[in-house]
Amino acid sequence: MPAGLDWDRFLGPAQYRPFSKNRFAYNWHWFWDTGNGDIGNQGIHEMDINLWGLNRGGWPVSAVSTGGKYVWKDDQETANTQTAEFDFGDATMSFEVRNLPTPTEGGTLIRPNHTGNIFFGESGFLVVDNLSFQV
């Protein structure tokens, strides 16, 4: 255990379990008792960007999500592949967790840990990521 770490405090109200390096530091996102997967890790930041682009605040009319944990044989618990749809009545926001290799979309480059947004409109689309944008 790292020096100075208060494991009980780190776990908070979660059920006690012995220290595990894989459940600490960044990896805590992938376990239900301390995190909620990539949708709650990087997803909330990307969805913020999408909501700014849609000039939206507040709640959607409806939301639905599905996913699962595929391929990897490890002790991660949260979904590594997930799709969420948010209906705002006159616009829909989709968020996808793709922890598996997928082809490019909208002319984006394939990079490790790629995150970004694609805005689809009646006249074309806009791709935004942490390095650039493309119309």
KEBA-606999 format. One record per atom (N, C-alpha, C): residue in three letters; x negated, y, z negated. Coordinates in steps of 0.2 Angstrom, whole numbers, plus 5000, padded with zeros to 4 digits. Layout:
N
ALAXYZ
...
//
This chain:
135
MET499649945000
MET500050005000
MET499550065000
PRO499750115004
PRO499350175004
PRO499350214997
ALA498750234996
ALA498650274989
ALA499150334989
GLY499450334983
GLY499950394982
GLY500650384984
LEU500750324987
LEU501450314990
LEU501850294984
ASP502450324983
ASP502950304979
ASP503450264983
TRP503350194983
TRP503750154987
TRP504550154985
ASP504650154979
ASP505350154976
ASP505650224979
ARG505350274979
ARG505550344981
ARG505750344988
PHE505250314992
PHE505350304999
PHE505950265001
LEU506050214997
LEU506650174999
LEU507250204997
GLY507250244992
GLY507850284990
GLY508350234987
PRO509050244990
PRO509550194988
PRO509550134991
ALA509150124996
ALA509050054999
ALA508850004995
GLN509149944996
GLN508949884992
GLN508149874992
TYR507949864986
TYR507249854985
TYR506949794989
ARG506349804992
ARG506049744995
ARG505249764995
PRO504849714995
PRO504149724994
PRO503849775000
PHE503349814998
PHE503049855003
PHE502849815010
SER503049845015
SER502849825022
SER502649875026
LYS502049875029
LYS501749925033
LYS502249935039
ASN502549885042
ASN502949885047
ASN503649925046
ARG503849935039
ARG504449965037
ARG504250035035
PHE503650055035
PHE503350125033
PHE503150165039
ALA502950225037
ALA502750275042
ALA503250285047
TYR503050285053
TYR503550295059
TYR504050235060
ASN503850175058
ASN504350125060
ASN504950115055
TRP505050155050
TRP505650155046
TRP506250165050
HIS506250195056
HIS506750215060
HIS507150145062
TRP506750095063
TRP507050035066
TRP507349985061
PHE507450005055
PHE507749965050
PHE508449995047
TRP508949955047
TRP509649985045
TRP509650015038
ASP509249995033
ASP509250025027
ASP508850085026
THR508450105031
THR508150175031
THR508150215037
GLY508450185042
GLY508550225048
GLY509150205052
ASN509150225058
ASN509750215063
ASN509550205070
GLY508950185071
GLY508650175078
GLY508450235082
ASP508350225088
ASP508150285092
ASP508650335093
ILE509250315093
ILE509850365094
ILE509750415089
GLY509650395083
GLY509550445077
GLY508850475076
ASN508350445080
ASN507650465079
ASN507550525085
GLN507450505091
GLN507350555096
GLN508050575100
GLY508450525099
GLY509150545103
GLY509450605101
ILE509450625094
ILE509850685092
ILE509450745095
HIS508850745096
HIS508450805099
HIS508650805106
GLU508650755110
GLU508850755117
GLU509650775118
MET510050745113
MET510750765114
MET510850845112
ASP510450875108
ASP510450945107
ASP510350985113
ILE509850965117
ILE509650995123
ILE510250985128
ASN510550935128
ASN511050915133
ASN511650965131
LEU511850965124
LEU512351015122
LEU512251085123
TRP511551105123
TRP511451175125
TRP511551185132
GLY511351135136
GLY511451145143
GLY512251145145
LEU512651115141
LEU513351115142
LEU513651165139
ASN513251205135
ASN513551265131
ASN514151235127
ARG513951185123
ARG514451155119
ARG514251155111
GLY514651155107
GLY514651145100
GLY515251105098
GLY515251085092
GLY515751055089
GLY515750975091
TRP516350945090
TRP516450875091
TRP516750855098
PRO516550805101
PRO516850775107
PRO517550755105
VAL517950745110
VAL518650725110
VAL518650645108
SER518150615110
SER518050545109
SER517350525110
ALA517150465107
ALA516450445107
ALA516450365107
VAL516050335111
VAL515950255110
VAL515250245112
SER515050185108
SER514350165109
SER514250095109
THR513850065113
THR513649995112
THR512949975114
GLY512649925111
GLY511949905113
GLY511749845109
GLY511149835109
GLY510849775106
GLY510149775106
LYS509849725102
LYS509149715102
LYS508949655107
TYR508549675112
TYR508349625117
TYR507649615118
VAL507449555120
VAL506749545122
VAL506249535116
TRP506149595113
TRP505549595108
TRP505749545102
LYS505249505100
LYS505249455095
LYS504949485088
ASP505249535085
ASP504949565079
ASP505449575074
ASP505349605068
ASP505849615063
ASP506249675063
GLN506149715069
GLN506649775070
GLN507349755070
GLU507749795067
GLU508449775066
GLU508949815071
THR508749875072
THR509149925076
THR509149905084
ALA509549935087
ALA509649925095
ALA509049955098
ASN508749915103
ASN508249945107
ASN508549955114
THR509149945115
THR509449955121
THR510149985119
GLN510350045121
GLN511050065118
GLN511250125123
THR511950125124
THR512250175128
THR512750205124
ALA512850275124
ALA513350315120
ALA513650365125
GLU514350365125
GLU514650415129
GLU515050455124
PHE515050525126
PHE515450575122
PHE515850615127
ASP516550605126
ASP516950645131
ASP517150715128
PHE517050765131
PHE517250835129
PHE517850855133
GLY518150815136
GLY518750835140
GLY518650855147
ASP518250905148
ASP518050925155
ASP517350915156
ALA516950875152
ALA516250855153
ALA516150795149
THR515650755151
THR515450695148
THR514750695147
MET514550675141
MET513850675139
MET513650595138
SER513150575141
SER512950505140
SER512250505137
PHE512150455133
PHE511450445130
PHE511250375130
GLU510650365133
GLU510450295133
GLU509750285130
VAL509750225126
VAL509050205123
VAL508850155128
ARG508250155131
ARG508050105135
ARG507350085133
ASN507250045129
ASN506650025126
ASN506249965130
LEU506549955136
LEU506349905141
LEU506149945147
PRO505649915151
PRO505449955157
PRO506049965162
THR506150025165
THR506750035169
THR506450075175
PRO506750085181
PRO506550125186
PRO506650195185
THR506350235189
THR506450305188
THR507150325190
GLU507350385188
GLU507950415189
GLU507950485190
GLY508250505196
GLY508250575197
GLY507550605199
GLY507150565201
GLY506450585203
GLY505950595197
THR506150575191
THR505750585186
THR505150535186
LEU504650555183
LEU504050505182
LEU504150455177
ILE503850395178
ILE503850345173
ILE503250355168
ARG503350375162
ARG502850385157
ARG502950345151
PRO502550325147
PRO502650285141
PRO503050335136
ASN503550305133
ASN503950345128
ASN504350405132
HIS504550395138
HIS504850455142
HIS505450475139
THR505550535137
THR506250565135
THR506450625140
GLY507050635141
GLY507250685145
GLY507950695146
ASN508250735150
ASN508950745151
ASN509050755159
ILE509550735161
ILE509750745168
ILE510450775168
PHE510550835171
PHE511250865171
PHE511450855178
PHE512050815179
PHE512350805185
PHE512950855186
GLY512950885192
GLY513450935194
GLY513650925201
GLU514150965203
GLU514450955209
GLU514050975215
SER513451015214
SER513051035219
SER512351005218
GLY512250965214
GLY511550935213
GLY511450915206
PHE510750905204
PHE510650895197
PHE509950925195
LEU509950925188
LEU509350955185
LEU509050905180
VAL508350895181
VAL508050855177
VAL507550895172
VAL507650885166
VAL507250915161
VAL506850865156
ASP506250875155
ASP505850835150
ASP505450885146
ASN504950855142
ASN504550895138
ASN503950925142
LEU503850905148
LEU503350935152
LEU503550985158
SER504150975160
SER504351015166
SER505151015167
PHE505351045172
PHE506051035175
PHE506051035182
GLN506551005185
GLN506650995192
GLN507351005194
VAL507451045199
VAL508151055202
VAL508251015208
//
